[in-house]
Amino acid sequence: MNYNPFSLKNKTILITGASSGIGSSIAIECSKMGANVIITGRNKDRLLNVFKKLDRNNDHHSIQADLVEEEAINKLVNELPKIDGIVHCAAILKKQPLKFINESTLKATFETNLFAPTLLCQKIAKKNKINNKGSIVFISSIASTIASYGNILYMASKGAINSLSRGMALELASKKIRVNTIQPALIKTNLTDTVLSEEDLNNYLQKFPLGRFGKSEEVAYAAIYLLSDASLWTTGTSIVVDGGVTLR
């Protein structure tokens, strides 16, 4: 008997920020689970590299777009077929303590981490591009509730995503569309490597009861659950994927 409630076969899934890190892993793992994947990101070359790694048994598409530009969002939405799920992975992390925050970094962080996914969801919902019983997944962070020095902007943007998700879950429930978040702890990717020193990483590693950093594909497995029919009665909540770090 070939029974798998976590299968994504015949589902079309849009993944933003898919050109690297967690987004690329989610795209690859979703394709392995049978999804028709639409990937989008700013970097054309890196997007192409991810596209080549997608399971070739399904129908995939790659659309280059900078989602901080409303024109790019409109173009993406117009090109989209009807979809069954979205995973919002695009994000930036700018480490700055309060006294060094300026309008430029504040605007850049919220444009990418909050405004872009909000407007994308609004336009997809308005144009009825997501099927009933669809699933919307936001990649949030434990940083939304766990404070750390110099991380105020990222914390604030992810806290806003948590609230956005719950509000959307309530509004879209009449169409049986679920909206949830995943809150990972530090996942070692090219993004973390650009903002954290080796010393910072080694110090942080000591905090994990499970003794290691998470892997991007482990976040992907949580996303697969939320995109699949196994989660048809799960909405307005968050899955914490943190190696036990929030236990302390």
C-alpha positions as CSV (number, residue, x, y, z in Angstrom):
1,M,0.0,0.0,0.0
2,N,1.5,3.3,-1.1
3,Y,0.0,5.6,1.6
4,N,1.8,8.8,2.5
5,P,-0.2,11.7,4.2
6,F,2.9,13.9,3.8
7,S,3.0,13.5,0.0
8,L,2.9,16.8,-2.1
9,K,2.1,15.0,-5.3
10,N,0.0,17.1,-7.7
11,K,0.5,20.2,-5.4
12,T,2.0,23.4,-6.8
13,I,4.1,25.2,-4.3
14,L,5.7,28.7,-4.5
15,I,8.9,29.2,-2.6
16,T,10.4,32.7,-2.2
17,G,14.1,33.2,-1.3
18,A,14.7,29.9,-3.0
19,S,18.1,30.8,-4.4
20,S,20.1,29.8,-1.2
21,G,19.9,28.6,2.4
22,I,16.7,27.3,3.9
23,G,14.7,28.3,0.8
24,S,16.7,26.2,-1.6
25,S,16.5,23.2,0.8
26,I,12.7,23.6,1.0
27,A,12.4,23.7,-2.8
28,I,14.6,20.6,-3.3
29,E,12.9,18.6,-0.6
30,C,9.4,19.6,-1.8
31,S,10.3,18.4,-5.3
32,K,11.3,15.1,-3.9
33,M,7.9,14.8,-2.2
34,G,6.2,15.1,-5.6
35,A,5.4,18.9,-5.7
36,N,5.5,21.0,-8.7
37,V,7.8,23.8,-7.4
38,I,7.9,27.4,-8.5
39,I,11.1,29.0,-7.1
40,T,11.8,32.7,-7.0
41,G,14.7,34.8,-5.8
42,R,16.9,37.8,-6.7
43,N,20.0,36.1,-8.0
44,K,19.4,34.5,-11.4
45,D,22.6,32.3,-11.4
46,R,22.0,30.9,-7.9
47,L,18.3,30.3,-8.7
48,L,19.4,28.3,-11.8
49,N,21.7,26.2,-9.7
50,V,18.8,25.3,-7.4
51,F,16.5,24.7,-10.3
52,K,19.0,22.0,-11.6
53,K,18.7,20.2,-8.3
54,L,15.0,19.8,-8.3
55,D,13.5,16.4,-8.9
56,R,13.1,16.1,-12.6
57,N,9.9,14.0,-12.5
58,N,7.7,17.0,-11.9
59,D,6.9,20.3,-13.6
60,H,9.0,23.1,-12.1
61,H,9.4,26.8,-12.9
62,S,11.9,29.5,-12.0
63,I,11.0,33.2,-11.8
64,Q,13.6,35.8,-11.0
65,A,12.1,38.6,-8.9
66,D,13.2,41.2,-6.3
67,L,10.1,41.2,-4.1
68,V,10.9,44.5,-2.4
69,E,9.7,46.0,-5.7
70,E,5.9,46.1,-6.0
71,E,6.2,45.9,-9.8
72,A,8.1,42.6,-9.4
73,I,5.4,41.2,-7.0
74,N,2.7,42.1,-9.5
75,K,4.6,40.5,-12.4
76,L,5.2,37.3,-10.3
77,V,1.5,37.0,-9.3
78,N,0.3,37.5,-12.8
79,E,2.6,34.7,-14.0
80,L,1.5,32.3,-11.3
81,P,-0.8,29.4,-12.0
82,K,-3.2,28.4,-9.3
83,I,-1.1,27.2,-6.4
84,D,-1.6,25.0,-3.4
85,G,1.0,26.5,-1.1
86,I,3.5,29.2,-0.4
87,V,6.6,29.2,1.7
88,H,8.0,32.6,2.5
89,C,11.8,32.2,3.0
90,A,13.2,35.5,1.7
91,A,14.8,37.4,4.5
92,I,17.8,39.6,5.4
93,L,19.6,39.9,8.7
94,K,21.4,43.1,9.7
95,K,23.2,43.0,13.1
96,Q,23.1,46.4,14.7
97,P,22.7,47.5,18.3
98,L,20.0,50.0,19.1
99,K,22.3,53.1,19.1
100,F,23.5,52.4,15.5
101,I,20.1,51.7,13.9
102,N,19.2,54.1,11.2
103,E,16.2,54.6,8.9
104,S,18.0,52.9,6.0
105,T,18.6,49.6,7.8
106,L,15.2,49.7,9.4
107,K,13.5,50.2,6.1
108,A,15.6,47.5,4.3
109,T,14.9,44.9,7.0
110,F,11.2,45.4,7.0
111,E,10.8,45.8,3.3
112,T,12.3,42.3,2.8
113,N,11.2,40.5,5.9
114,L,7.7,41.9,6.3
115,F,6.4,44.2,3.6
116,A,7.2,41.9,0.7
117,P,5.6,38.7,2.0
118,T,2.6,40.7,3.2
119,L,2.0,42.3,-0.2
120,L,2.6,39.0,-2.0
121,C,0.0,37.2,0.1
122,Q,-2.5,40.1,-0.3
123,K,-2.2,40.1,-4.1
124,I,-2.3,36.3,-4.4
125,A,-5.5,36.2,-2.2
126,K,-7.1,39.1,-4.1
127,K,-6.5,37.4,-7.4
128,N,-7.7,34.1,-6.0
129,K,-4.4,32.4,-7.0
130,I,-4.3,30.0,-4.1
131,N,-6.6,27.0,-4.0
132,N,-9.1,26.3,-1.2
133,K,-7.4,24.0,1.4
134,G,-4.1,25.6,0.5
135,S,-1.3,26.3,2.9
136,I,0.8,29.4,3.6
137,V,4.0,29.0,5.6
138,F,6.2,31.8,6.9
139,I,9.8,31.1,8.0
140,S,10.0,33.1,11.3
141,S,12.6,32.6,14.0
142,I,13.0,31.9,17.7
143,A,14.5,35.4,17.6
144,S,11.0,36.7,17.6
145,T,10.7,35.9,21.3
146,I,14.3,35.2,22.4
147,A,16.4,38.4,22.7
148,S,20.0,38.7,21.7
149,Y,22.4,41.7,21.4
150,G,22.5,43.6,18.2
151,N,19.5,41.7,16.7
152,I,16.7,44.1,17.3
153,L,15.7,44.7,13.7
154,Y,15.5,41.0,12.8
155,M,13.7,40.2,16.1
156,A,11.1,42.9,15.4
157,S,10.5,41.8,11.8
158,K,10.0,38.2,12.8
159,G,7.7,39.1,15.7
160,A,5.6,41.0,13.1
161,I,5.5,37.9,10.9
162,N,4.1,35.8,13.8
163,S,1.3,38.3,14.3
164,L,0.7,38.6,10.6
165,S,0.4,34.8,10.3
166,R,-2.2,34.5,13.1
167,G,-4.3,37.3,11.6
168,M,-4.2,35.8,8.1
169,A,-5.0,32.4,9.6
170,L,-8.3,33.8,11.0
171,E,-9.2,35.7,7.8
172,L,-8.5,32.9,5.4
173,A,-10.1,30.1,7.5
174,S,-13.4,30.4,5.6
175,K,-11.6,29.1,2.5
176,K,-9.9,26.3,4.5
177,I,-6.5,28.0,3.8
178,R,-4.1,27.4,6.7
179,V,-1.4,29.9,7.7
180,N,1.4,28.8,10.0
181,T,5.0,29.7,10.9
182,I,8.2,27.8,11.5
183,Q,10.5,29.2,14.1
184,P,14.1,27.8,13.7
185,A,17.0,28.5,15.9
186,L,20.3,29.2,14.2
187,I,20.6,27.2,11.0
188,K,24.1,27.4,9.6
189,T,23.8,28.8,6.1
190,N,25.5,31.4,3.9
191,L,23.4,34.1,5.6
192,T,24.7,33.3,9.1
193,D,28.2,32.9,7.8
194,T,28.1,36.6,6.6
195,V,27.0,38.1,9.9
196,L,28.5,35.8,12.6
197,S,32.2,35.2,13.3
198,E,33.6,31.7,13.9
199,E,33.9,32.7,17.6
200,D,30.2,33.7,17.8
201,L,29.2,30.4,16.2
202,N,31.3,28.3,18.6
203,N,29.9,30.2,21.6
204,Y,26.4,29.7,20.4
205,L,26.9,26.0,19.7
206,Q,27.4,25.4,23.4
207,K,23.7,26.4,24.1
208,F,22.2,23.5,22.1
209,P,21.1,20.5,24.2
210,L,21.2,18.3,21.1
211,G,24.8,19.4,20.6
212,R,24.7,20.8,17.0
213,F,23.3,23.5,14.7
214,G,20.3,22.6,12.7
215,K,20.4,21.7,9.0
216,S,18.3,23.6,6.5
217,E,16.6,20.4,5.3
218,E,15.3,19.8,8.9
219,V,13.4,23.1,8.5
220,A,12.2,21.8,5.1
221,Y,10.7,18.7,6.7
222,A,8.6,20.9,9.0
223,A,7.5,22.9,5.9
224,I,6.5,19.7,4.1
225,Y,4.2,18.8,7.0
226,L,2.5,22.2,6.9
227,L,2.1,22.0,3.1
228,S,0.8,18.5,3.1
229,D,-2.7,17.2,3.9
230,A,-1.4,15.8,7.1
231,S,-1.8,19.4,8.5
232,L,-5.4,20.1,7.3
233,W,-6.5,20.9,10.9
234,T,-3.4,23.0,11.8
235,T,-3.6,26.7,11.4
236,G,-2.5,29.9,13.3
237,T,0.3,28.1,15.1
238,S,4.1,27.8,14.9
239,I,6.5,24.8,14.9
240,V,9.7,25.5,16.8
241,V,12.8,23.7,15.3
242,D,15.6,24.6,17.6
243,G,17.6,21.7,18.9
244,G,16.2,22.4,22.3
245,V,17.9,25.7,22.7
246,T,14.7,27.4,24.1
247,L,14.6,24.8,26.9
248,R,17.2,26.8,28.8
